[in-house]
Amino acid sequence: MQTRLLIGITLSLAVLAGGTLGYYWLEGWDLFDSLYMTIITVTTVGFGEVRPLSPEGRTFTMVLLLVGVGIILYLMTTMTQMVVEGKIREALGRRSVQKHIRSMRGHFIVCGYGRIGSQVAQMLRENGVKTVIVDSSDRIRDRLTEANQEFIFGSATEDECLMAAGIDRARGLVASVSSDADNVFITLTAKGMNPNLMVIARATEPGSELKLKRAGADKVVSPYFIGARRIAQMVIRPTVADFVDLTFHTSDMALRMEELTVGPKAELVGVTLMDSGIRKNLDVIVLAIKKPGGGMVFNPPASTVVEVGDTLVTMGPRESMNRLGQMADAVED
C-alpha cells in the first residue's frame, strides 16, 4: 500500500511538472500561469482558461486532462483506501484484544502506565504474569498498540473500564496513577466490584497511605520512601544493598528468591524441613514461612513441619526453583 501511495505521489508531481513545462513551451506563458493552468485542469475545477489557447495548447490540455485526472483519481483512491483499511484494521485489532481480555483469568490490572506503572507492568510480564493496562492518554494508547499489549483505553476511576479489564476475574490490581485521590477512588471502586481482589496502591503524599488502607488497599507503596531508603542502605550497608540488587533486579542472576504456597497434594505436607531435602538435595535455603493466618516464621528451624497453605520464602539456584515448585504443588494466592 505504501508503494502504491509513493507511485501515486510521484506520478502526480510528474504531471504537474510536465503540464507546467508544456504550457511554458507551447504557449510562452510564465511559470506561475502555467502551473495554475495545470492545476485547474487536472483538478477539473471548471475555471476558464488563463489566456486564449492555440490549437496545440488545446490538444495538450485534452491530453493533460485525460492523463492528469486519472493519476489524481489513482492517488486519491489510494489515500482513501489507506485511511479506511487503517480504521478497519484498528477496529478489528481492538475487537481481538477485547476478546482476549474477556478470556483472561488470574491476571493483574495496572491502572496508569506512567513511569511507575510501566515498570510494574514490564516486571510482571517478565515473570509470566498476565497484565491488562488501563490508561486514558492518547500517547500511551499508541505505545501500547505498537507493543501489542492488552489495554483498555479510558479512566480507571470508571466502573465500565474496570469491568472491561476483567476485574471480576482478575487476581489483583495495581493503582499507580499520579493522583493519590484517584488511587483512593480506584481502590474503593475495585474492592466494591471484587472484594477478593488484591489491591496494591501507590502513595505519593504524606498521609495518603492511611487513606488508601482505609479504602481497602492490601498493600500501599511509596516510591519516594522506598527510593530514599535504598539510597540510605547503599550508604550504610553497601554490600547488603548490592546483594539485594543482584537478587531482585538482575534477571540473568543464577541465584533468585521465590515464594511458593504449599498445595493440599504437595509431597512436602507433614514433612519437616530437615527431612524434605530442600537444603540438602536442592541447595535451597528457606528464609521464612508465612502461615495461612498471616504469621511469619523467620529462619525456621529444621524441625519445622510444612503444612498446607504455608508460603515458603526461599532463595537458591534458578534451576532448583522449578523442582521445588513441583514438590510444593504450588498454588496461586
BALOBA-1460 file (C-alpha; in Angstrom, 3 decimals):
// residues 333
<rec num="1" residu="m" x="0.000" y="0.000" z="0.000"/>
<rec num="2" residu="q" x="2.812" y="2.436" z="0.789"/>
<rec num="3" residu="t" x="4.428" y="1.628" z="-2.566"/>
<rec num="4" residu="r" x="1.193" y="2.486" z="-4.368"/>
<rec num="5" residu="l" x="0.963" y="5.766" z="-2.476"/>
<rec num="6" residu="l" x="4.553" y="6.634" z="-3.372"/>
<rec num="7" residu="i" x="3.868" y="5.840" z="-7.030"/>
<rec num="8" residu="g" x="0.739" y="7.997" z="-6.988"/>
<rec num="9" residu="i" x="2.558" y="10.967" z="-5.468"/>
<rec num="10" residu="t" x="5.461" y="10.626" z="-7.924"/>
<rec num="11" residu="l" x="3.137" y="10.472" z="-10.949"/>
<rec num="12" residu="s" x="1.112" y="13.440" z="-9.678"/>
<rec num="13" residu="l" x="4.250" y="15.557" z="-9.287"/>
<rec num="14" residu="a" x="5.357" y="14.464" z="-12.759"/>
<rec num="15" residu="v" x="2.013" y="15.552" z="-14.234"/>
<rec num="16" residu="l" x="2.243" y="18.954" z="-12.544"/>
<rec num="17" residu="a" x="5.804" y="19.432" z="-13.743"/>
<rec num="18" residu="g" x="5.015" y="18.209" z="-17.264"/>
<rec num="19" residu="g" x="1.905" y="20.355" z="-17.562"/>
<rec num="20" residu="t" x="3.709" y="23.456" z="-16.341"/>
<rec num="21" residu="l" x="6.587" y="22.992" z="-18.770"/>
<rec num="22" residu="g" x="4.156" y="22.173" z="-21.603"/>
<rec num="23" residu="y" x="2.249" y="25.435" z="-21.278"/>
<rec num="24" residu="y" x="5.547" y="27.288" z="-20.788"/>
<rec num="25" residu="w" x="6.971" y="25.963" z="-24.057"/>
<rec num="26" residu="l" x="3.821" y="25.756" z="-26.216"/>
<rec num="27" residu="e" x="2.109" y="28.997" z="-25.177"/>
<rec num="28" residu="g" x="5.054" y="31.037" z="-23.928"/>
<rec num="29" residu="w" x="3.380" y="31.728" z="-20.542"/>
<rec num="30" residu="d" x="5.301" y="32.404" z="-17.351"/>
<rec num="31" residu="l" x="5.787" y="29.524" z="-14.922"/>
<rec num="32" residu="f" x="3.144" y="30.707" z="-12.452"/>
<rec num="33" residu="d" x="0.369" y="30.910" z="-15.079"/>
<rec num="34" residu="s" x="1.494" y="27.569" z="-16.490"/>
<rec num="35" residu="l" x="1.338" y="25.902" z="-13.073"/>
<rec num="36" residu="y" x="-2.048" y="27.475" z="-12.331"/>
<rec num="37" residu="m" x="-3.479" y="26.256" z="-15.645"/>
<rec num="38" residu="t" x="-2.119" y="22.766" z="-14.981"/>
<rec num="39" residu="i" x="-3.684" y="22.576" z="-11.515"/>
<rec num="40" residu="i" x="-7.164" y="23.784" z="-12.550"/>
<rec num="41" residu="t" x="-7.047" y="21.329" z="-15.469"/>
<rec num="42" residu="v" x="-6.120" y="18.150" z="-13.571"/>
<rec num="43" residu="t" x="-8.434" y="19.006" z="-10.655"/>
<rec num="44" residu="t" x="-11.385" y="19.724" z="-13.034"/>
<rec num="45" residu="v" x="-12.500" y="22.755" z="-11.031"/>
<rec num="46" residu="g" x="-14.230" y="24.242" z="-14.081"/>
<rec num="47" residu="f" x="-12.488" y="27.621" z="-14.196"/>
<rec num="48" residu="g" x="-11.902" y="29.329" z="-17.536"/>
<rec num="49" residu="e" x="-8.635" y="29.359" z="-19.409"/>
<rec num="50" residu="v" x="-5.954" y="31.692" z="-18.094"/>
<rec num="51" residu="r" x="-5.338" y="33.025" z="-21.604"/>
<rec num="52" residu="p" x="-6.626" y="32.069" z="-25.057"/>
<rec num="53" residu="l" x="-5.084" y="28.802" z="-26.157"/>
<rec num="54" residu="s" x="-3.607" y="27.913" z="-29.533"/>
<rec num="55" residu="p" x="-4.739" y="24.694" z="-31.258"/>
<rec num="56" residu="e" x="-1.591" y="22.989" z="-29.961"/>
<rec num="57" residu="g" x="-2.365" y="24.247" z="-26.478"/>
<rec num="58" residu="r" x="-5.919" y="22.886" z="-26.625"/>
<rec num="59" residu="t" x="-4.630" y="19.496" z="-27.769"/>
<rec num="60" residu="f" x="-2.087" y="19.482" z="-24.966"/>
<rec num="61" residu="t" x="-4.854" y="20.430" z="-22.466"/>
<rec num="62" residu="m" x="-7.025" y="17.484" z="-23.554"/>
<rec num="63" residu="v" x="-4.141" y="15.055" z="-23.149"/>
<rec num="64" residu="l" x="-3.244" y="16.591" z="-19.785"/>
<rec num="65" residu="l" x="-6.852" y="16.348" z="-18.674"/>
<rec num="66" residu="l" x="-7.154" y="12.649" z="-19.516"/>
<rec num="67" residu="v" x="-3.800" y="11.648" z="-18.060"/>
<rec num="68" residu="g" x="-3.793" y="14.006" z="-15.083"/>
<rec num="69" residu="v" x="-7.323" y="13.277" z="-13.882"/>
<rec num="70" residu="g" x="-6.622" y="9.549" z="-13.999"/>
<rec num="71" residu="i" x="-3.450" y="9.913" z="-11.951"/>
<rec num="72" residu="i" x="-5.086" y="12.238" z="-9.407"/>
<rec num="73" residu="l" x="-8.003" y="9.803" z="-9.006"/>
<rec num="74" residu="y" x="-5.496" y="6.969" z="-8.509"/>
<rec num="75" residu="l" x="-3.731" y="8.978" z="-5.785"/>
<rec num="76" residu="m" x="-6.968" y="9.949" z="-4.010"/>
<rec num="77" residu="t" x="-8.272" y="6.370" z="-4.181"/>
<rec num="78" residu="t" x="-5.060" y="5.011" z="-2.705"/>
<rec num="79" residu="m" x="-5.108" y="7.565" z="0.128"/>
<rec num="80" residu="t" x="-8.770" y="6.843" z="0.899"/>
<rec num="81" residu="q" x="-8.125" y="3.102" z="0.875"/>
<rec num="82" residu="m" x="-5.241" y="3.515" z="3.313"/>
<rec num="83" residu="v" x="-7.397" y="5.521" z="5.731"/>
<rec num="84" residu="v" x="-10.355" y="3.143" z="5.531"/>
<rec num="85" residu="e" x="-8.233" y="-0.003" z="5.842"/>
<rec num="86" residu="g" x="-6.340" y="1.543" z="8.751"/>
<rec num="87" residu="k" x="-9.570" y="2.265" z="10.600"/>
<rec num="88" residu="i" x="-10.920" y="-1.195" z="9.876"/>
<rec num="89" residu="r" x="-7.649" y="-2.826" z="10.935"/>
<rec num="90" residu="e" x="-7.636" y="-0.769" z="14.130"/>
<rec num="91" residu="a" x="-11.245" y="-1.713" z="14.904"/>
<rec num="92" residu="l" x="-10.575" y="-5.403" z="14.231"/>
<rec num="93" residu="g" x="-7.440" y="-5.213" z="16.353"/>
<rec num="94" residu="r" x="-9.333" y="-3.693" z="19.259"/>
<rec num="95" residu="r" x="-12.047" y="-6.354" z="18.967"/>
<rec num="96" residu="s" x="-9.384" y="-9.063" z="19.024"/>
<rec num="97" residu="v" x="-7.757" y="-7.508" z="22.110"/>
<rec num="98" residu="q" x="-11.104" y="-7.190" z="23.882"/>
<rec num="99" residu="k" x="-11.927" y="-10.814" z="23.079"/>
<rec num="100" residu="h" x="-8.570" y="-11.883" z="24.505"/>
<rec num="101" residu="i" x="-9.137" y="-9.843" z="27.673"/>
<rec num="102" residu="r" x="-12.553" y="-11.468" z="28.157"/>
<rec num="103" residu="s" x="-10.824" y="-14.876" z="28.157"/>
<rec num="104" residu="m" x="-8.154" y="-13.871" z="30.695"/>
<rec num="105" residu="r" x="-8.310" y="-15.035" z="34.317"/>
<rec num="106" residu="g" x="-5.968" y="-14.555" z="37.231"/>
<rec num="107" residu="h" x="-4.368" y="-11.508" z="35.627"/>
<rec num="108" residu="f" x="-3.319" y="-8.183" z="37.144"/>
<rec num="109" residu="i" x="-4.844" y="-4.844" z="36.159"/>
<rec num="110" residu="v" x="-2.353" y="-1.974" z="36.119"/>
<rec num="111" residu="c" x="-4.101" y="1.400" z="36.367"/>
<rec num="112" residu="g" x="-1.847" y="4.101" z="34.952"/>
<rec num="113" residu="y" x="1.050" y="3.488" z="32.568"/>
<rec num="114" residu="g" x="3.395" y="6.269" z="33.628"/>
<rec num="115" residu="r" x="6.909" y="5.922" z="34.978"/>
<rec num="116" residu="i" x="5.812" y="3.633" z="37.820"/>
<rec num="117" residu="g" x="3.038" y="1.693" z="36.103"/>
<rec num="118" residu="s" x="5.088" y="0.907" z="33.003"/>
<rec num="119" residu="q" x="7.915" y="-0.537" z="35.097"/>
<rec num="120" residu="v" x="5.473" y="-2.600" z="37.170"/>
<rec num="121" residu="a" x="3.811" y="-3.988" z="34.053"/>
<rec num="122" residu="q" x="7.144" y="-4.840" z="32.449"/>
<rec num="123" residu="m" x="8.383" y="-6.704" z="35.529"/>
<rec num="124" residu="l" x="5.117" y="-8.610" z="35.833"/>
<rec num="125" residu="r" x="5.285" y="-9.678" z="32.192"/>
<rec num="126" residu="e" x="8.930" y="-10.738" z="32.574"/>
<rec num="127" residu="n" x="7.829" y="-13.050" z="35.372"/>
<rec num="128" residu="g" x="4.983" y="-14.559" z="33.380"/>
<rec num="129" residu="v" x="2.136" y="-12.597" z="34.994"/>
<rec num="130" residu="k" x="-0.622" y="-11.597" z="32.582"/>
<rec num="131" residu="t" x="-1.446" y="-7.892" z="32.688"/>
<rec num="132" residu="v" x="-4.106" y="-5.523" z="31.385"/>
<rec num="133" residu="i" x="-3.322" y="-1.795" z="31.313"/>
<rec num="134" residu="v" x="-5.960" y="0.884" z="31.930"/>
<rec num="135" residu="d" x="-4.960" y="4.387" z="30.822"/>
<rec num="136" residu="s" x="-6.680" y="7.403" z="29.240"/>
<rec num="137" residu="s" x="-3.703" y="9.004" z="27.481"/>
<rec num="138" residu="d" x="-3.670" y="9.039" z="23.661"/>
<rec num="139" residu="r" x="0.130" y="8.893" z="23.697"/>
<rec num="140" residu="i" x="0.064" y="5.838" z="25.969"/>
<rec num="141" residu="r" x="-2.557" y="4.199" z="23.769"/>
<rec num="142" residu="d" x="-0.267" y="4.447" z="20.729"/>
<rec num="143" residu="r" x="2.641" y="2.968" z="22.718"/>
<rec num="144" residu="l" x="0.547" y="0.061" z="23.964"/>
<rec num="145" residu="t" x="-0.856" y="-0.614" z="20.496"/>
<rec num="146" residu="e" x="2.641" y="-0.794" z="18.996"/>
<rec num="147" residu="a" x="3.785" y="-3.059" z="21.846"/>
<rec num="148" residu="n" x="0.793" y="-5.397" z="21.299"/>
<rec num="149" residu="q" x="-0.104" y="-5.070" z="24.989"/>
<rec num="150" residu="e" x="-3.626" y="-5.757" z="26.220"/>
<rec num="151" residu="f" x="-5.135" y="-2.482" z="27.408"/>
<rec num="152" residu="i" x="-8.369" y="-0.624" z="27.999"/>
<rec num="153" residu="f" x="-8.477" y="2.998" z="26.855"/>
<rec num="154" residu="g" x="-10.249" y="5.080" z="29.469"/>
<rec num="155" residu="s" x="-10.178" y="6.254" z="33.063"/>
<rec num="156" residu="a" x="-9.590" y="3.621" z="35.746"/>
<rec num="157" residu="t" x="-11.995" y="5.527" z="38.001"/>
<rec num="158" residu="e" x="-14.909" y="4.417" z="35.795"/>
<rec num="159" residu="d" x="-16.681" y="1.146" z="36.506"/>
<rec num="160" residu="e" x="-17.056" y="0.360" z="32.792"/>
<rec num="161" residu="c" x="-13.299" y="0.417" z="32.205"/>
<rec num="162" residu="l" x="-12.583" y="-1.867" z="35.155"/>
<rec num="163" residu="m" x="-15.292" y="-4.266" z="34.030"/>
<rec num="164" residu="a" x="-13.846" y="-4.283" z="30.514"/>
<rec num="165" residu="a" x="-10.439" y="-5.084" z="32.041"/>
<rec num="166" residu="g" x="-11.959" y="-8.198" z="33.653"/>
<rec num="167" residu="i" x="-11.875" y="-7.091" z="37.286"/>
<rec num="168" residu="d" x="-14.305" y="-9.843" z="38.240"/>
<rec num="169" residu="r" x="-11.790" y="-12.453" z="37.007"/>
<rec num="170" residu="a" x="-8.566" y="-10.664" z="37.948"/>
<rec num="171" residu="r" x="-6.154" y="-11.758" z="40.647"/>
<rec num="172" residu="g" x="-5.097" y="-8.263" z="41.606"/>
<rec num="173" residu="l" x="-4.956" y="-4.586" z="40.729"/>
<rec num="174" residu="v" x="-2.180" y="-2.011" z="40.899"/>
<rec num="175" residu="a" x="-3.386" y="1.579" z="41.380"/>
<rec num="176" residu="s" x="-0.436" y="3.586" z="40.093"/>
<rec num="177" residu="v" x="-1.900" y="6.792" z="38.663"/>
<rec num="178" residu="s" x="-0.214" y="10.053" z="39.626"/>
<rec num="179" residu="s" x="-3.052" y="11.341" z="41.821"/>
<rec num="180" residu="d" x="-3.442" y="9.902" z="45.328"/>
<rec num="181" residu="a" x="-7.111" y="10.914" z="45.300"/>
<rec num="182" residu="d" x="-7.676" y="8.906" z="42.127"/>
<rec num="183" residu="n" x="-5.834" y="5.936" z="43.622"/>
<rec num="184" residu="v" x="-8.127" y="6.082" z="46.662"/>
<rec num="185" residu="f" x="-11.185" y="6.181" z="44.388"/>
<rec num="186" residu="i" x="-9.848" y="3.334" z="42.215"/>
<rec num="187" residu="t" x="-9.200" y="1.237" z="45.321"/>
<rec num="188" residu="l" x="-12.711" y="1.854" z="46.672"/>
<rec num="189" residu="t" x="-14.278" y="1.037" z="43.320"/>
<rec num="190" residu="a" x="-12.173" y="-2.079" z="42.743"/>
<rec num="191" residu="k" x="-12.838" y="-3.516" z="46.200"/>
<rec num="192" residu="g" x="-16.540" y="-2.806" z="45.796"/>
<rec num="193" residu="m" x="-16.636" y="-4.697" z="42.498"/>
<rec num="194" residu="n" x="-14.424" y="-7.593" z="43.643"/>
<rec num="195" residu="p" x="-13.889" y="-7.849" z="47.430"/>
<rec num="196" residu="n" x="-11.400" y="-10.726" z="46.984"/>
<rec num="197" residu="l" x="-9.145" y="-8.683" z="44.724"/>
<rec num="198" residu="m" x="-5.578" y="-7.962" z="45.883"/>
<rec num="199" residu="v" x="-5.074" y="-4.201" z="45.564"/>
<rec num="200" residu="i" x="-1.625" y="-2.632" z="45.667"/>
<rec num="201" residu="a" x="-1.736" y="1.169" z="45.637"/>
<rec num="202" residu="r" x="0.837" y="3.872" z="45.070"/>
<rec num="203" residu="a" x="1.045" y="6.710" z="47.604"/>
<rec num="204" residu="t" x="2.816" y="9.980" z="46.869"/>
<rec num="205" residu="e" x="1.772" y="12.485" z="49.526"/>
<rec num="206" residu="p" x="2.328" y="12.051" z="53.290"/>
<rec num="207" residu="g" x="-0.819" y="10.755" z="54.947"/>
<rec num="208" residu="s" x="-2.163" y="9.087" z="51.822"/>
<rec num="209" residu="e" x="-1.028" y="5.643" z="52.974"/>
<rec num="210" residu="l" x="-3.598" y="5.544" z="55.785"/>
<rec num="211" residu="k" x="-6.384" y="6.721" z="53.462"/>
<rec num="212" residu="l" x="-5.549" y="4.059" z="50.900"/>
<rec num="213" residu="k" x="-5.561" y="1.345" z="53.543"/>
<rec num="214" residu="r" x="-8.922" y="2.593" z="54.804"/>
<rec num="215" residu="a" x="-10.179" y="2.433" z="51.231"/>
<rec num="216" residu="g" x="-9.265" y="-1.263" z="51.156"/>
<rec num="217" residu="a" x="-5.760" y="-1.437" z="49.708"/>
<rec num="218" residu="d" x="-3.957" y="-4.598" z="50.788"/>
<rec num="219" residu="k" x="-0.540" y="-3.028" z="50.277"/>
<rec num="220" residu="v" x="0.498" y="0.611" z="49.930"/>
<rec num="221" residu="v" x="3.839" y="1.586" z="48.400"/>
<rec num="222" residu="s" x="5.514" y="4.992" z="48.399"/>
<rec num="223" residu="p" x="8.116" y="5.112" z="45.602"/>
<rec num="224" residu="y" x="9.809" y="8.131" z="47.158"/>
<rec num="225" residu="f" x="10.114" y="6.480" z="50.567"/>
<rec num="226" residu="i" x="11.470" y="3.275" z="49.042"/>
<rec num="227" residu="g" x="13.930" y="5.213" z="46.910"/>
<rec num="228" residu="a" x="15.170" y="7.177" z="49.909"/>
<rec num="229" residu="r" x="15.536" y="4.001" z="51.970"/>
<rec num="230" residu="r" x="17.551" y="2.289" z="49.230"/>
<rec num="231" residu="i" x="19.895" y="5.264" z="48.976"/>
<rec num="232" residu="a" x="20.397" y="5.208" z="52.735"/>
<rec num="233" residu="q" x="21.057" y="1.452" z="52.653"/>
<rec num="234" residu="m" x="23.694" y="1.943" z="49.957"/>
<rec num="235" residu="v" x="25.435" y="4.430" z="52.217"/>
<rec num="236" residu="i" x="25.117" y="2.447" z="55.446"/>
<rec num="237" residu="r" x="25.278" y="-1.158" z="54.181"/>
<rec num="238" residu="p" x="26.610" y="-1.086" z="50.591"/>
<rec num="239" residu="t" x="27.377" y="-4.812" z="50.390"/>
<rec num="240" residu="v" x="23.886" y="-5.766" z="51.565"/>
<rec num="241" residu="a" x="22.378" y="-3.306" z="49.098"/>
<rec num="242" residu="d" x="24.425" y="-4.787" z="46.257"/>
<rec num="243" residu="f" x="23.317" y="-8.299" z="47.193"/>
<rec num="244" residu="v" x="19.645" y="-7.275" z="47.248"/>
<rec num="245" residu="d" x="20.003" y="-5.554" z="43.881"/>
<rec num="246" residu="l" x="21.600" y="-8.620" z="42.333"/>
<rec num="247" residu="t" x="18.941" y="-10.917" z="43.775"/>
<rec num="248" residu="f" x="15.862" y="-8.885" z="42.934"/>
<rec num="249" residu="h" x="16.778" y="-6.700" z="39.974"/>
<rec num="250" residu="t" x="19.041" y="-8.837" z="37.780"/>
<rec num="251" residu="s" x="17.101" y="-11.184" z="35.510"/>
<rec num="252" residu="d" x="20.110" y="-13.306" z="34.493"/>
<rec num="253" residu="m" x="21.332" y="-13.886" z="38.060"/>
<rec num="254" residu="a" x="21.757" y="-17.585" z="38.876"/>
<rec num="255" residu="l" x="20.549" y="-17.003" z="42.433"/>
<rec num="256" residu="r" x="16.982" y="-15.899" z="42.975"/>
<rec num="257" residu="m" x="14.333" y="-15.551" z="45.659"/>
<rec num="258" residu="e" x="10.860" y="-17.028" z="45.325"/>
<rec num="259" residu="e" x="7.716" y="-17.611" z="47.343"/>
<rec num="260" residu="l" x="5.771" y="-20.842" z="46.958"/>
<rec num="261" residu="t" x="2.420" y="-21.637" z="48.518"/>
<rec num="262" residu="v" x="2.114" y="-25.300" z="49.532"/>
<rec num="263" residu="g" x="-0.853" y="-27.042" z="47.959"/>
<rec num="264" residu="p" x="-3.011" y="-29.774" z="49.529"/>
<rec num="265" residu="k" x="-1.434" y="-32.540" z="47.427"/>
<rec num="266" residu="a" x="2.173" y="-31.488" z="47.940"/>
<rec num="267" residu="e" x="4.717" y="-34.115" z="48.935"/>
<rec num="268" residu="l" x="6.062" y="-31.631" z="51.491"/>
<rec num="269" residu="v" x="2.888" y="-31.626" z="53.593"/>
<rec num="270" residu="g" x="3.539" y="-33.073" z="57.055"/>
<rec num="271" residu="v" x="7.303" y="-33.275" z="56.437"/>
<rec num="272" residu="t" x="9.909" y="-31.384" z="58.436"/>
<rec num="273" residu="l" x="12.357" y="-29.104" z="56.662"/>
<rec num="274" residu="m" x="15.191" y="-31.441" z="57.650"/>
<rec num="275" residu="d" x="13.526" y="-34.457" z="56.037"/>
<rec num="276" residu="s" x="12.248" y="-32.580" z="52.991"/>
<rec num="277" residu="g" x="15.657" y="-32.461" z="51.330"/>
<rec num="278" residu="i" x="15.135" y="-28.821" z="50.288"/>
<rec num="279" residu="r" x="18.504" y="-27.745" z="51.618"/>
<rec num="280" residu="k" x="20.437" y="-30.969" z="51.065"/>
<rec num="281" residu="n" x="19.182" y="-32.016" z="47.633"/>
<rec num="282" residu="l" x="18.175" y="-28.734" z="46.027"/>
<rec num="283" residu="d" x="20.649" y="-26.398" z="47.732"/>
<rec num="284" residu="v" x="17.734" y="-24.051" z="48.509"/>
<rec num="285" residu="i" x="17.505" y="-22.019" z="51.722"/>
<rec num="286" residu="v" x="14.116" y="-21.475" z="53.391"/>
<rec num="287" residu="l" x="14.349" y="-17.919" z="54.712"/>
<rec num="288" residu="a" x="10.849" y="-17.742" z="56.191"/>
<rec num="289" residu="i" x="7.484" y="-19.469" z="56.317"/>
<rec num="290" residu="k" x="4.290" y="-17.443" z="56.217"/>
<rec num="291" residu="k" x="1.381" y="-19.225" z="57.853"/>
<rec num="292" residu="p" x="-2.146" y="-19.066" z="56.407"/>
<rec num="293" residu="g" x="-3.214" y="-16.934" z="59.334"/>
<rec num="294" residu="g" x="-0.626" y="-14.296" z="58.451"/>
<rec num="295" residu="g" x="2.083" y="-15.154" z="60.979"/>
<rec num="296" residu="m" x="5.659" y="-15.201" z="59.747"/>
<rec num="297" residu="v" x="8.378" y="-17.559" z="60.994"/>
<rec num="298" residu="f" x="11.825" y="-16.213" z="60.097"/>
<rec num="299" residu="n" x="14.765" y="-18.589" z="59.755"/>
<rec num="300" residu="p" x="12.585" y="-21.606" z="60.655"/>
<rec num="301" residu="p" x="14.351" y="-24.434" z="62.490"/>
<rec num="302" residu="a" x="14.970" y="-27.745" z="60.756"/>
<rec num="303" residu="s" x="12.246" y="-29.375" z="62.882"/>
<rec num="304" residu="t" x="9.518" y="-27.101" z="61.427"/>
<rec num="305" residu="v" x="6.710" y="-29.127" z="59.833"/>
<rec num="306" residu="v" x="5.417" y="-27.869" z="56.471"/>
<rec num="307" residu="e" x="1.624" y="-27.532" z="56.391"/>
<rec num="308" residu="v" x="-0.995" y="-26.934" z="53.707"/>
<rec num="309" residu="g" x="-1.276" y="-23.236" z="52.881"/>
<rec num="310" residu="d" x="2.206" y="-22.361" z="54.121"/>
<rec num="311" residu="t" x="4.082" y="-19.914" z="51.926"/>
<rec num="312" residu="l" x="7.778" y="-20.724" z="51.701"/>
<rec num="313" residu="v" x="10.095" y="-17.772" z="51.138"/>
<rec num="314" residu="t" x="13.144" y="-19.387" z="49.551"/>
<rec num="315" residu="m" x="16.466" y="-18.487" z="47.977"/>
<rec num="316" residu="g" x="18.584" y="-20.697" z="45.781"/>
<rec num="317" residu="p" x="19.694" y="-21.565" z="42.245"/>
<rec num="318" residu="r" x="17.254" y="-20.755" z="39.494"/>
<rec num="319" residu="e" x="17.140" y="-24.334" z="38.180"/>
<rec num="320" residu="s" x="16.177" y="-25.668" z="41.612"/>
<rec num="321" residu="m" x="13.085" y="-23.493" z="41.934"/>
<rec num="322" residu="n" x="11.057" y="-25.389" z="39.343"/>
<rec num="323" residu="r" x="11.724" y="-28.653" z="41.144"/>
<rec num="324" residu="l" x="10.780" y="-27.110" z="44.477"/>
<rec num="325" residu="g" x="7.596" y="-25.769" z="42.931"/>
<rec num="326" residu="q" x="6.652" y="-29.305" z="41.916"/>
<rec num="327" residu="m" x="7.373" y="-30.596" z="45.389"/>
<rec num="328" residu="a" x="5.246" y="-27.847" z="46.913"/>
<rec num="329" residu="d" x="2.449" y="-28.395" z="44.378"/>
<rec num="330" residu="a" x="2.490" y="-24.582" z="44.307"/>
<rec num="331" residu="v" x="-0.859" y="-22.807" z="44.096"/>
<rec num="332" residu="e" x="-1.600" y="-19.161" z="43.447"/>
<rec num="333" residu="d" x="-2.514" y="-16.964" z="46.384"/>
